[in-house]
Amino acid sequence: MFITLKSTIRSVLLGLNVLLVLAIATTVYNSQFLLNNNSIMVYAQQIMGMPPGGMGMEQQQPGPGQYAGGTISSIQNDENGTPAWILSGLWKGALTNTADKSNQDFSTPTVGNNNDNLPTATFEAEFDMVMLNGSALHQHSIYNFTLVDIMKIDDEDYQVNGTATVTMVEDGPVNNVPLSIKAMNNNVISILVDPTKVNNHFGNTPIFGLIQQDIVIKK
């Protein structure tokens, strides 16, 4: 009888240990799941300029759309077409208010004079610019983006055209600068700043960067 009781106690303890392990594993899994989803939500909030957890619930949730961001890492040419400048910084952008445009595939350009066909677009960038020898370090910002048209080049590449404000060291903010932004294979972004509006400051090639986050929120 003593042996039977001892075996029963051992079985109960073993069962409790198994339940405890399962409970811990489930808690860790759920915590990781929530962490991943919270990270996505916080990232989208940052793109939309929202402080995470700092507003009412109705303002915390980013709307349906596509949110992306990443780094700028580019070499720009001088006036002679020779590589002379290093650019390094960050960019972020979003296309929202697209829920009622589900039938639009962007396979052809959407002209900006029919604004009902355009999603709401945001794009911002901040980056340092310095010569290859380390001299002439300065900063630039791109903001106040206005979408003009958007098109799908092929299955992997998109092009967005619009205007924005670009800060210049000597001239200050320059408004209504045409931009052409391309996303390539969901890995690379190129930003072509109209050289005639910024005195050819960024050379004759686009500014390149990486797409490090790309999030689609459906509801």
N, C-alpha and C positions, 0 to 999 in steps of 0.2 A: 504494500500500500504506500509506503514511504517512497519507493522507487517510482511508482505511478504518479504520485503527487509531484515529485521532483521533475519528472519528464513533462508533466503538464505545465509547471511553472516555466521550464525551459522553453517550451513551445510558445507560451504566451509572450515571453520576453523576446523571442525571435520574431514573432509576429509584429510586436510593437516596434522593433528595430527596422523591420521591412517597411512598415507604414511611415516611420519617421524619415527614412531615406527617400521614399516616394514623395512625401510632403515637401522635403527640402528640394528635391529635383524639380518638382512642379513649381515651387516658388521661384527658383532660379530661372526656369524657362519663362514663366510669366513675366518676371522682372525684366529679363532680357528683351522679351517681345515688346513690353511697354516702353523700355528704354529706346529701342530702335524706332518705334512709332513716334515717341516724343521728340527724338532727334530730327526726324523728318519734319514734324510740325514746327519745331523751333527754327529749323533752317528756312522753311517757307515764311515764317513770321519775320525772320531777319530780312529776307528779301523784300517783304512788303513794308519794312520799316516799323514793325510792331515789337514792342518790348515783351518777351515771353512772360506770360503770367501777370502782366501789369495792367491789363484792361479787363473790361467785362467780358463774359463768355461770348456774347454776340460779336465782339470785336476781335477775339483771340483767334478765331478760326479763319485761315486764309480761304478765299473763295476758290471755286473750281478753276483750273488752269494749269499751265506749265511753268515751273520755276527752275531756274538754272543759275549756276555760278561757278567760278573757278579763278584761276590765276592768269596773269599776263606775264609772259616771258618771251621777249622778242629782241631781235637785233635790227636796228634801223640804219639806213644809209644816209650819208651826208649829201650835199648838193652835187657832188661829183659821182654819186652812185656807188660810193665805197662804204662798206660797213663801218660805222663810227660810234653808234650809240647802243646802250643796253637799256631795255625797259623791263621793269619788274613791278608787279602790283596785283590788284584784285579787280574782279568785275562781277556783276550780278544782273539778272534780268528776269522778266516774267511776261507771259501772255495770259491775260485773264479775260473774263466775260466772253468765253468761247462756247458756253453751253448751248446757245441758240444758233451756233454756226457749225453744228456737227457734220453737215453735209458738205462743208467747204474743205477741199483737199489741198488748196494752195498750189495746185499744179500750174496755174497761170497767175500773172501778177494781179493784185487787187489794187485798183487805183484809189488814191486817197480822197478823191472828191465824192466818193460814195462811202461816207464814214460808217454807215450802218453795217457794211460788210467787214469792217476791221475789228479785230479784238483790241482790248486795251493793252498797251505795251509799256513796259518800263525797262530802262537800261541805264546802268551807272558803272563807272570805272574810276579807280584811283591808282596811280602808278608813279614810280620814280623813274627818272631818265638821267643817265650819266654816260659820259664818254668812256670809250674802252680803256683809256689810261686812268680813269677814276676821277677826272676833273668835271667841273660844270654840273654838279648834281643839282637837280631841281624836280619839282612835282607837277603833275597834271591831273585834272579831274574832268570827267565827262558826265553830264547829268541833264535833266530837263528834256529827255528824249521824247520826240513826237513821231509816231509811226506814219509813214506815207504809203508803203505797200509791203507785201510779204508774198514770197513765192517758194514753191518746192522745186528745186533744181532736178533732183532725182530721188531715189528711195531713201538716201541717207543724208542728203544735203539740203539745207534751207538757206534762203537769203532774205534779210529784213533790211529795208531801206527807210530812212527817216532823217530827221534833223535833231541836233542837240547843242547844248552849250559846252564849249571846251575852254578850260582855263589855260591862259598863256602867261608866261612870266612877265613879259614886257607890256602886253596889251590887256591883261586881265581877262575876264570872261568874254569869249566871243560867241555870240548867239547865232542860232539858225545855221549851224555848220552841217552840211550834208554828211551822213554816215551810211556806209554799206556794211552790214554785219552778216557774216556767213557762219553757219554751223556745219562742220564736216565730219561725217561718220560718228557723230555724237562724242567726239574726242577733242576736236580742235575748233577754235573760234578765230576768225579773222575780222579785224575792224579797220575798214578803210576810211580815213578821215580826208575829206576833200582838201587837197594840198593848197588850192588857190585861196582858201579861207583862213589858213593858218601859216601862210608864208612858207609853205613846203617844209614845215618844222619836223614832220615825222618821215621825211624822205619820200621815195617813190614806191614804197611797198606797204602793204597793210601791217597793222599791229597784230601779232599773233599771241594766242594764249591757249590754255587747256580748259576743257569742260570737265569739271571735277564732281559736280552734282547736277542731276537732272531729274526733277520730280514732277509727276503728273498727279494732280488732285482732281478726282472726278466729282466729289460731292462733300 
